[in-house]
């Protein structure tokens, strides 16, 4: 007699949300519809918004709980509320405007076990208007050095899956002190990768909705401050000129968008000194010269599944 398959480990998906009820319901339903034999719990954490108790359900293997963010207002506090309340050994994130495709969890949990990793990501399918682009990493593992060198948009927070004990005991919770909560996912992933490589499923298994209503599209001042904070928290950037130039290039672009041209030109010089080929320097110059708006360039980049 063939022995039965071992039971699948339980997964808690943390969905932080604020004032997007229709998108939230689609995100929750996509998590519940996973082709995964193990138990799945969704924790919808309402941040600075009234919870919707009618979302709650319990069908045995599929559970939805609704919580209020009882920590620092913002995305980091909301995610931490969910992590701390999670009932299962694996935790995952999903933004309320994104959607998991049905094969995400079975593929990702299998890869996590296959590589004996602490965390795993998948590729993404970026939806921007009528444009659809797949972004998938080529290598099966993502290293800390890779992430210092490049943010890698493919490593999107809606693809994150990690062992809960590892998060609580080693990597730590999401940082709630980052200015405006900007880049909290990148900071957290860098801390995760310090403890070991991140497993990669090389398939686009999460649909990412990029749209003009995204929270940080126009919060340029917050971006400048948050990137300064990131550099202070991760001194490894100082040892990688390309990685440092990438961060400085983002700051130069943000300063140009704010009209702070003198500071923008100084930051642009820093960028070029560390990496003359940094692409963000090229797109920052026309904004500093007033030839084109930052918003228009950002829109163009988004259509190609990229950011600035």
Buried (B, 14 or more C-beta within 10 A) or exposed (E): EEEEEEEBBBBBBBBBBBEBEEBBBBBBEBBBBBEBEBBBBBBBBBBEBEBBEEBEEEEEBBBBBBBEBEBBEBBBBBBBBBBBBBEBEBBBBBBBBBBBBEBBBBBBBBBBEEBEBBBBBBBBBBBBEEEEBEBBBEEEBBEBEBBBBBBBBBBBBBBBBBBBEBBBEBBBBBBBEBBBBBBBBBBBBBBBBEBBBBBBBBBBBBBBBBEEEBBBBBBBBBBBBBBEBBBEBBEBBEEBBBBBBBBBBBBBBBBBBBEBBEBBBBBBEBBBEBBEEBBBBEBBBBBBEEEEEBEEBBBEBBBEBBBB
